Amino acid sequence: MKCKNCGHEIQQGDLFCENCGAKVEPELTRSSKNAQNKQSKGIDVKIIIIAVIALLVIGGGGFFVYQNFIANDKPEYTAQESEEDSKDSDSKSSKLKVSPDELEIEVGENQFLDCNQDDVTYKSKDRNIATVSDSGRVKGIKAGETEVTVTYGDQKVTCKVVVKEDATAALQNSEDYVFPNSNTQLLTEADLQGKTAEQLRIGRNEIYARHGRKFNDEALQNYFNSKSWYSGTVEADAFDEGVLNEIEKKNADFITSHENR
């Protein structure tokens, strides 16, 4: 072995160079250091490899847990929530709605009810005041108030119907008739109060005259001939009282009972 400082040959076991006095580093010490360095490097590599493997295992396990538990739970919850929302939406859309909720028409006028369902039924509480067709067409018969009930399954909605007398017709009728509404409204004691026997007789025959009946009484016939609304087309002996509606029949009997007093 030679001195690193001067190159002089050094004997084994010398601690210093005989020539220059430099300290001699034993071969064994250097070998041990090299071995330790190599061992240290080997341990570092193993640690790195183990760390990488651990990260892969942890990462893969986390992904597995997310994919199979967390991720799967979310769609299931969303689907359930969506199904409930759908049911709520269906429930809202199937709720029966009728428009308008209050209808005001005149006698003889027609107006349709608007409904958001197809398979519904309509029923008028008082057909003498207003009628309603299967298609929801409401017709005013006489002045008054009633209700139309719309049914859809177990759901029911009512619409208030107010029927008013046409103002123009009412004025014209009051001038041409003794009892302007005797064909649509039941007469009362107040309607007959103050009327003479002749007025009552004319008023009763107005009911028949509306349906075109002629009269054997010349004075009575001349009276109705003077009215613009009258058109005599049916001979007295050929007239059928079956053409009268229930209101007209009751009013005729009611007037007759007062004529005989």
C-alpha positions in Angstrom: 0.0 0.0 0.0 1.4 3.5 -0.9 0.9 6.8 0.8 -1.7 8.9 -0.8 0.3 12.1 0.0 3.8 11.2 -1.3 3.6 7.8 -2.8 6.0 6.2 -0.4 5.6 2.5 0.3 3.8 1.9 3.6 4.1 -1.2 5.6 1.0 -3.0 6.9 0.1 -1.8 10.3 1.8 1.7 9.9 -0.4 4.5 11.1 1.8 7.3 9.6 4.0 7.6 6.5 7.6 7.3 7.3 8.5 9.7 4.5 6.0 12.6 4.9 4.3 11.8 8.2 0.7 11.7 6.7 -1.8 9.7 8.5 -2.6 6.4 6.9 -6.2 5.3 6.5 -6.6 1.6 6.9 -8.0 -0.4 3.9 -10.4 -2.1 6.2 -12.0 1.2 7.3 -12.5 2.3 3.7 -14.0 -1.1 2.8 -16.4 -0.9 5.7 -17.5 2.6 4.7 -18.0 1.5 1.1 -20.0 -1.5 2.4 -22.1 0.8 4.7 -22.7 3.2 1.8 -23.9 0.4 -0.4 -26.0 -1.1 2.4 -27.5 2.4 3.1 -28.3 2.9 -0.6 -29.9 -0.6 -0.7 -32.1 0.2 2.3 -33.2 3.5 0.7 -34.2 1.8 -2.5 -36.2 -0.8 -0.5 -38.0 1.9 1.5 -38.9 3.8 -1.7 -40.2 0.6 -3.3 -42.2 -0.3 -0.2 -43.6 3.3 -0.1 -44.7 3.1 -3.7 -46.4 -0.2 -3.2 -48.1 1.1 -0.1 -49.4 4.1 -2.0 -50.7 1.9 -4.8 -52.4 -0.4 -2.4 -54.0 2.5 -0.4 -55.0 4.3 -3.6 -56.4 1.2 -5.2 -58.3 0.4 -2.0 -59.7 3.9 -1.8 -60.8 3.7 -5.4 -62.5 0.3 -4.7 -64.3 1.7 -1.7 -65.5 4.8 -3.6 -66.5 2.8 -6.7 -68.4 0.1 -4.9 -69.9 1.9 -1.9 -69.9 5.6 -2.2 -70.4 6.0 -5.9 -73.1 3.3 -6.0 -75.0 4.8 -3.1 -75.4 8.2 -4.8 -77.3 7.1 -8.0 -79.6 4.9 -5.8 -80.5 7.9 -3.7 -80.9 10.1 -6.7 -83.1 7.5 -8.4 -85.3 7.2 -5.3 -85.5 11.0 -5.0 -86.4 11.3 -8.7 -89.1 8.7 -8.3 -90.7 10.6 -5.4 -90.4 13.9 -7.4 -92.1 12.1 -10.3 -95.0 10.9 -8.1 -95.4 14.4 -6.7 -95.5 15.8 -10.2 -98.1 13.2 -11.3 -100.2 14.0 -8.3 -100.1 17.7 -9.0 -100.9 17.2 -12.7 -103.9 14.9 -11.9 -105.5 17.4 -9.6 -108.9 18.6 -11.0 -109.1 22.2 -11.9 -112.1 24.0 -13.3 -112.2 27.6 -14.7 -113.9 29.9 -14.0 -114.9 29.0 -10.4 -117.9 31.4 -10.8 -119.9 31.9 -13.9 -122.2 34.8 -14.7 -124.4 34.5 -17.7 -127.7 35.9 -19.0 -130.9 33.9 -19.8 -130.4 32.1 -23.1 -126.6 32.6 -23.1 -124.2 29.7 -23.4 -120.7 29.5 -21.9 -118.2 26.7 -21.6 -116.4 25.6 -18.5 -112.7 24.9 -18.9 -111.4 21.7 -17.3 -107.8 20.3 -17.1 -109.0 16.6 -17.3 -110.8 14.7 -20.0 -112.9 12.0 -18.3 -115.1 14.3 -16.2 -118.9 14.5 -15.6 -121.0 17.7 -15.2 -124.2 18.1 -13.2 -126.4 21.1 -12.6 -127.9 21.4 -9.1 -131.0 23.2 -10.6 -131.7 22.6 -14.2 -134.6 25.1 -14.1 -132.0 27.9 -13.7 -129.1 26.5 -15.8 -128.3 23.3 -17.7 -124.9 21.9 -18.5 -124.0 19.5 -21.4 -121.5 16.6 -21.3 -119.0 18.9 -22.9 -119.2 21.5 -20.2 -121.5 24.0 -22.0 -123.6 25.9 -19.4 -126.9 27.5 -20.6 -128.9 30.1 -18.6 -132.6 29.1 -18.4 -134.0 31.6 -15.9 -132.7 34.3 -13.6 -131.3 32.8 -10.3 -128.3 31.1 -8.8 -127.2 27.4 -8.9 -124.1 25.3 -9.0 -122.5 23.0 -11.5 -120.5 20.1 -10.0 -117.6 18.7 -12.0 -116.5 15.1 -11.0 -113.2 13.4 -11.9 -112.7 10.1 -10.1 -113.1 10.8 -6.4 -112.4 14.5 -6.9 -115.3 17.1 -7.1 -115.2 20.8 -7.9 -118.2 23.1 -7.9 -118.7 26.2 -10.0 -121.2 28.8 -8.9 -123.5 29.9 -11.7 -125.4 33.2 -11.6 -128.1 33.6 -14.3 -129.3 37.2 -15.0 -132.2 38.3 -17.1 -131.2 40.1 -20.2 -131.7 43.8 -19.5 -133.0 44.7 -23.0 -135.3 41.6 -23.1 -136.6 42.4 -19.6 -137.5 45.9 -20.6 -139.2 44.8 -23.8 -141.0 41.9 -22.0 -142.3 44.2 -19.3 -144.0 46.3 -22.0 -145.4 43.5 -24.0 -146.4 40.9 -21.4 -148.5 40.9 -18.3 -146.1 38.3 -16.8 -142.8 38.6 -18.7 -141.1 35.6 -17.1 -144.0 33.2 -16.7 -142.2 30.7 -19.0 -139.0 30.6 -16.9 -139.9 31.6 -13.3 -142.6 30.4 -10.9 -145.0 33.2 -10.2 -145.7 34.4 -6.6 -148.5 36.1 -4.8 -146.6 39.4 -5.2 -146.6 39.0 -9.0 -150.4 38.6 -9.1 -151.1 41.3 -6.5 -153.0 44.3 -7.9 -153.9 42.5 -11.2 -157.5 42.6 -12.4 -159.4 39.5 -13.4 -159.0 40.5 -17.1 -155.3 41.0 -16.7 -155.0 37.6 -15.0 -156.9 36.0 -17.9 -154.7 37.6 -20.4 -151.6 36.7 -18.4 -152.6 33.0 -18.3 -153.3 32.9 -22.0 -149.9 34.5 -22.6 -148.4 31.2 -21.7 -150.3 29.5 -24.5 -149.8 32.4 -27.0 -146.0 32.0 -26.7 -146.4 28.6 -28.3 -148.5 30.0 -31.2 -152.0 29.0 -30.0 -154.9 30.8 -31.6 -158.0 31.8 -29.6 -161.7 31.5 -30.3 -162.3 34.7 -28.3 -162.1 37.5 -30.9 -161.1 40.2 -28.4 -158.4 37.9 -27.0 -157.1 37.1 -30.5 -157.0 40.7 -31.5 -155.1 41.5 -28.3 -152.3 39.0 -29.1 -152.3 39.9 -32.8 -151.2 43.4 -31.7 -148.0 42.0 -30.0 -144.8 41.8 -32.1 -143.7 38.6 -30.4 -147.0 36.7 -31.2 -147.4 34.3 -34.2 -150.6 32.4 -34.1 -150.1 29.1 -36.0 -152.0 26.4 -34.0 -155.8 26.3 -33.9 -157.3 26.3 -30.4 -158.8 22.8 -30.7 -155.5 21.4 -32.0 -153.3 22.9 -29.3 -151.4 20.3 -27.2 -150.6 21.5 -23.7 -147.8 18.9 -23.7 -145.5 21.6 -25.3 -145.6 23.5 -22.0 -142.7 23.1 -19.6 -143.3 22.4 -15.9 -142.9 26.0 -14.9 -145.5 27.1 -17.5 -148.0 24.4 -16.4 -147.7 25.4 -12.7 -148.0 29.1 -13.5 -151.2 28.5 -15.6 -152.8 26.6 -12.7 -151.6 29.2 -10.2 -153.2 32.1 -12.2 -156.4 30.0 -12.7 -156.8 29.5 -9.0 -156.7 33.3 -8.5 -159.0 34.0 -11.4 -161.7 32.0 -9.6 -161.5 33.9 -6.4 
